[in-house]
Amino acid sequence: MSGFLSLMGWTFLPDLATRFLQSTYYGITLRAGSPRPQPGQPRFAEHYRRIYIFVVCAYLLFTIYEADWELQRSGGDFYSVLGVAPDANVRDIKRRYRQLSAVMHPDKGGPYDAETYIRVQTAHETLSDDVRRFAYDRFGPEMLRWRECTVVRDFVMRGAKDVLGYYGIGALAIYALPKLGYFQQGMYWRWAALASLLVFELHAITRPAHPWFLTALVNPLITRALNPVFSFWAPALVHPAYLPFQAVALSRKLSITLTIALNQVVPYLTADTRGGRVQLQRRGTDEARVRQSLDELERMVHSVDENATRAVKMELAPFAGDPRVLESLRDKMRRWLVDNTVRNEPMTRDALQRTIARRRQDAPAGAQGNGVRIRKPLQATVEDDA
């Protein structure tokens, strides 16, 4: 539901927020009595363009934060539940579970409810088993429902099936949406991003170790650089280390969000505001449409040519095999084309009409225009006029 609301927000929120911020900006920066830029003026359009870009970028940062917050709001991962690091060994996990069990067990009558204890117990059972821990790190709590899987290969094949299905739908969307008039810019980069994410996910679910950029770059930056600062100034911002399934889920959401944001920002970066309106430059889209129209026209011409050639061959089928008949037919068709071309010429038609009118004037009374008298052939008439 939140994902649908986020997509709806990309539809109308940037424009509404831009208009509100532009009005507020004029109210703060312009002195009382100073004329405000009005719609239709280049200055107003330029301010709208800049504020729109700022709003989209700010909303993009918010959606990134929201996506990360949704990953953490469900109570954290199993490592956070037990209070151990992602690289903790089985001995540390069991020792930490015994400590928590002694405090949280419902029989102790403490402040913890049964649901919290069950979550701690589930985390212990999952992380203390090497196969289930491998699957949890890569697929998250979803693997708890895969009861038919018992070994690493079963979990990998089950997860790979879901991954390929997800990216199959993504590839279909990237191919179909431009045909419907949406997301027509940056097609190459969308395909490149989709392929990169697919390779990243397949690498994450098939390798025995966590992705290197998590263990060597992202997680050390969070745990060693940012968390010490946040723990002193803002403890609520302390962030646990990312697991592979969390990085995959975040990258999926970011790919969709970035696609929508870039589709809205890029046209405004090169928009023309000199005419008082924000004229979006969509040259790539126009060129693609022109190329598509030319391709369709070329295919249509080839189809018409093939049909005409086939029809001519069918008409000439009775004369095939007799060169003399074909030569006679060719000569008659040539003469027919010449005669037809001459008769359709405007000058020829005018000469014929003048000749017919003059002959009708010389005809006896009652014989003009009745169409009964015999006229000379066209060739003889032209020779008489000459």
N, C-alpha and C positions, 0 to 999 in steps of 0.2 A: 504493500500500500504506500509506504514511504517513497519507494522508487517511482511509482506512478505520479505521486504528488511532486516529486522533484522534476520529472519530465514536464509536467504541466507548468511548473514554475518557470522553466526555461522558455515556455511559450509566451507568457504575458508579463512576467515580473520585470524583466529588463526594461521594457518600454515604460511601464508604470513608474518604476523607481527612477528612471532617467528623467521623466517629466517632473516628478516631485523634487528631485535634487536640483534640477535646473532652475525651477521656480525658487527654491530655497537659496540657491547660490546667488541669484539676482537680488533677492531680498537682503542678503548679507553684504554683498560687495558693492551694490549701487547705492549711492546716496539718495536721500529723499528728494523727489522732484526730478531726478535724472531719468531720461527716457530709457525704457527697457527695450532690448532687442525683441522684435516681434516675429512670429512665424512668417516665413517668406523672405526674411533677410539673411544674407550670407553669414553674418555674425551669429545669429540664432542657430542656424544649421550647423555651423562649426562647433559651437558649444555643445549642441546635442550630440554630435558625433563623438566628441572627446568624453563626455560624461557617460555615454552608452558603453564605450570601451571600458571605462573604469568600472562601471556597474557589473558588466559581464565578468571581468577578471576577479572582482570582489566576490561575486556569487560562485565563481569557480573555486576559489579558496575555501569558501564556506562549505561547499559540497564535499571537498576533500576532507575537511575536518569532520563533517557529519558522517562520512563513510567510515573514517577511523573510529569515531565515537560509537557507532553502531557495532563495531567489532568488539569493543570493550564493555559495552553496557550490559551484556548478558551474564555478567558475573565473572568475566575473565576466562582465560584458558585454564586447563587442568594444572599447569605448572604454577600459575598464580593462585589457584585454589589451595594447593599444597604449600605454596611459599618457597618453591625451589627454582633453580635456574634451568633453562632448557637443556643445558649440557650436564645436569646432575646425573649421577650414577644410580643404580637400583638400590644400593645400600642407603644412600641419602634419602631417597624417596620413601623407603620403608620406615626409616627412623623418623622422618617428619610425619608420616601417617600415624605412627604410634603416639607421637606427641599430641597431634590434633584429635585422635580418637579418644585419648584419655580426658580431653577437655570437652569435646562436642558430643560424646555419646549420650543418647537420650536418657539412659539410666542414671547419668550423673545429675540430671535435673538442672543443668546449666541454662544460660540464656539462649542457647542455640536450638533451633527447631530441627525436626527430623529431616526436612528437605535439605538443609545445609549439610548434615551428616551424610546423607545418601550421596550428595554431590562429591564430598570428600572421598567417600568409599569408592565411587565410580572412577574418580581420578586416580586413586591408588591402584585399582585393578587394571586400569588401562595402561598406566605408565610403568608398572612393574613387569609387564609382559613385553618382551622385545618386539614381537610381531605386531601387537596391538599399538604399541607406542610408535612404531614406524608408520602405521596407517593413520594414527591420530595426527602426527606431525604434518602429514601431507594432505589429509582429507578432512580433518576437523571432527567435530562431534557426529557428523553424518555417518562415519564409519561404524558407530555403535549399532546402527540398524542393519548392517550387512552381516547378518548372523550366519549366512551360508559360507562366508569367507573364513578360512582357517590358517592359511599360510600367506606369506608376503606376495606371492604371485597372484593369488586370488584377489587380494585387495588392489593390487596394481591394475589388473585387467578390469576389475569392476570400476575403478576410478577413471581409467583411460576411456572406457565406453562413455562415461558422462562427459568427459572433456571433449571428445570428438563430436558428440552430439551438440554440445554448446557452441563449439566453433563452426560446426556445419550450419547451424541456424544463423550465426554471425556472418558467415560468408554469403549465405542466401540474402540476408538483409543488405549487405554492402552492394550486392549485385542488383537487387530489385529496387531499392529506394531511389537510386539515380534515374532509373527508367520511369519512375513516377514523378520526377521533378524535384526530389529532395536530395540533399547532401551530394551535389554534383561537383563540388570543388575538392581537390586533394585526393582523388581516387587512388593514386599510386601510394600515398602515404598511409591511407587507411588499410590497403592490402598489406603493406609492409608492417604496420603495427599489429594487424591480426596474425600474420605469420610469426612475428617476434614473440607475441604473447603465447601462441601455441607451442613454440619451441621451449619457451621458459617453463610452461606448465608441465610439458612432457619431461623436461629435465628435472623439475622439482619432484615429480612423483616416482621417477624411476631410479634416481641416484641414491646411494646409501647414505650420503651426507647431505646436510642442508645446503642450499645455494650459497656460493661463496660471497656474493655481495651482501647477504644477510649476516653471515658470521664474521666477515672481514671489514664491512663498511657500515651498514645501517645499524645493526645491534650495538656494536662498540660505540658508535656516535651517540646513541640514545642512553645506554647504561653508564658510560664513562664520562661523557661530556655534558649532556643535557639534564639527565636526572639529578646529578649533584646540585646543579643550579636551581632546578625546579623544587627540589626537596627543601631548599632554604627559603626561596621566595614564594613559591606557589606549589605546595605539596599536592594539590589536586591535579596538577599537570604531569606528575610523574608517570612515565609510560613504560610498560613492560616490553621486553624484547619481542620482536615479531617471530612467529612461526611460519613455516612455508605455506600452510593453508591460509593464514591471514594475509600474507603477501599476495597470494594468488587472488583472493577475494577482493582485496583493495585494488589490485591492478585491473581487474575486470571492471569495477565501478569507475575507476579513473579513466579507462579507455573510452567508455561510453560518454562520460562527462566531458572529457577533452574533445571528443568528436563534435558534440553539440556546441561547446563553447567556441571552438575554432570556426565552425560553420557560421556562427553569428559574428565573430570578431573580425575575421579576415576581410570580408567585403567592406567593413567600415574603415579599415586601415587605409584603403585606397579610394574611399568615397570622395566624390566631387561635391563641394558645398558652395561653389561660386554662384550658382543660380538661385540660391536661397532655399534649396531643398537638398536633402541627402541623396545624391544619385549614386547608387551602388554600382561598382564596376564588376561585372561578371563576364569578363572576356573569355575565360576558359569555358564557361557554360555556353556562351553564344557560339564559340567556335565548335564545340562538341555538337551542338544542335545542327549547325550548318553541315558539318561532316556527316552526321547521321542522315540529314535530308538528302545530301548528294548521293550517299550510298543507296538509299531507298530509291532515288530517281534512276540511278544506274541499273539497279536490279530490275526495275520496271521496264526500262528501255530494252534490256536484254530479253526479258520475257516477251515483250511485244514483237521484237525482231524474230525470236524463235517461232512464235505463233504465225507470223506473216510468212516466214520461209516455209513452214509446214503446210500452210494453206495453198501457197503457190505450187508446191510439189504435188499436192493432191490434185489440183486443177490440171497440171501438166501430165498426170499419170497416163491418160489415154493416148498421148502423143509420144510417149517414151519409146525409144527404139527405132524411130523413123526420122532421120536427119532432115529429109526434104520437108516433111510436115512441120517440123519444129522451125525450120528456116522460114517457111511461109507464114506460120503463126507469129514469129518474131517480127517479120516485115509488116504484117497487118497491125500488130500492136503498136509498132513504131509510128505508122501512118495515123492510127487512131489517136495516139498521144499528141501528135503534131496538130491534127485537125481540132482536137478538143482544146488544146492550148490556144490556138488561134481564135477559135470561137469565143473563148472566155476572156479574151483581151478586151478592155474597155473601148479602145479605138475601133476594133472590129465590130463590136456590138453597136456602137454609135453609127458606123457606116451602114450596117444592115438596117438599122431603124430608119435612117434617112432615105435609103433606097426603097424600103417598103412604103414609107409615107409618100414618096414621090410617085410611085406606081399606083397607089390608091387614088391619088389626085387625078391621074390620067384615066382611071377606069370609068366605064359608063355608070350612070345613075342606077342605084339598086344593087350594084356588084361590089361596092366598097365595104370591106370589112366583113363579108359573109363567110369568108374562109372556104368558098367552094371552088373558086377559079384555081386553075393549076398554075403553080409558081415554078419558075425555073430553078434548077439546082443552084446551090450556093456558089459553086465555082463558076457557072455560066453567068450568074448575076454579077459577080465581081468583075468578070471579063467585060460584060456589057458596059458597066460603069466606067471601066477604064477606057 
